[in-house]
């Protein structure tokens, strides 16, 4: 305000107001042409400060070959698995949820349903996470997730919506470079530069791949947007389409929370039986109203 008064004190003597000319013309001379110039003296930034861009890592041949080999060994086809989720936190204690995690049948589609005595969670995704819907609580409202909401925790502080769209091996794809960092007797550690939405959450990733070319652990280094954490794959089961994880553990870097996911792959007959039993036990909720033209089957 003091700035405007000082400017007006200098401009008014030089302006000769004539009959019919309004004071609006005088004030127009004092308003900055660019909106940011009016915020230069503000005590807060004009826009939210974005995290620093992740530096690209030059690919080396050993890391590239190992990632390609790991991708061939992991299960990437459609699946339906029964899920037991065990959540532990320093403040909230321990509880568990049960449900079904489904990938497919169309490429890029996923659905997760979890239920507990006093809690529940449902999540749908299409186009590899480009369109996501979620319902929190036993009878919560179905809502479509905005892009910025996908960075937030889902049903656990250690698992975000971006994690759900990538489980279990999507972290090895869409990176901005990979290098072999170090090697042990039983595993090789690769340093990855995250790409896409992960680049706004984490500064770097470290993937631990065993000598059997199976992913054992991913260490996420936070950039301030999300805290650091670790994902560990405890056990695998062999399937005709590749190795399928049966135990995935997310743990915060400070050790205050962790989430264990125990997965049991279901055959199609078992899936239908469980769906019929679930439909008779509780009322069915409405499905998401998918955006026209975005689904794989709509193209």
PyMOL commands that set and color helices and strands:
alter all, ss='L'
color gray80, all
select helices_A, chain A and resi 2-12+23-30+35-39+61-73+127-129+147-151+161-166+170-172+196-200+268-281+296-298
alter helices_A, ss='H'
color red, helices_A
select strands_A, chain A and resi 79-89+93-103+110-115+120-126+131-136+143-144+153-156+159-160+178-183+187-192+202-210+215-222+229-239+242-252+257-265
alter strands_A, ss='S'
color yellow, strands_A
deselect
rebuild
show_as cartoon
